[in-house]
């Protein structure tokens, strides 16, 4: 059995051009899947605050409407 070689490992038996981009795409999707809900939550909260603020302004202008 031959000793471990990083060069041989990184070459992936000649398939490195296919394997490493596949890993990169996988990790990019994994990070996007992790970050996306937090960004969506921030956007939804910002929109909700804006709606509440607009509703409060409307109620101050016309206090008789529900």
N, C-alpha and C positions, 0 to 999 in steps of 0.2 A: 504494500500500500504506500502510495507516495505522500509526502507531507502536504499540508494544506497550502494552497497558493491563492492569494487574493486576485491575481491576474486571471487565473483560470475560473475562479468563482464569478468575477465581474464579466467575463466573456460569455458566461452561461452556455458553454458548449457550442458557441457560434450563433446562438439565438439572442444575443444581447440587444440587437437592434429592434427586436419584437418584445422582449420581456421587459426591459426597463421603461419604455414608453407606456406599456400596459400598467406597470406599477405606478407611474406618474399620474396617468389618467385616473386610476383608482383612488389615489390619495387626494387628488384635486376634487373629485366628486365627494369623497368622504368629508373633507374640510367644508365644502360648499353645503353639504347636507347638515353639518353641525352649526354653521354660521347663519344659514338662511332663516331659521325660526326666530332667532334673536333680532335680526334686521327687520323681519316682518312685524314682530311685536312692537318694535320702536316706531315703525311707520304707522301702525294701527293706533297706538297710543297718541301719537302726534295728531292724527286725523280726528280722533275722538275728543282731544282737548280743544281743537279748533271748532268742532261742532258744538261743544258745550259752551264755548266762549261766544259763538255767534248766537246761540239760543238765549244766553243771558242778556246779550245786547238787545235782541228783539223783545224780550220780556220787559226790559227797562224802558224801551220806547213805547210799548203798548201793554201796560200792566193788566188790561181787562181780558186779553186773549189767553187761553189755556196753554 
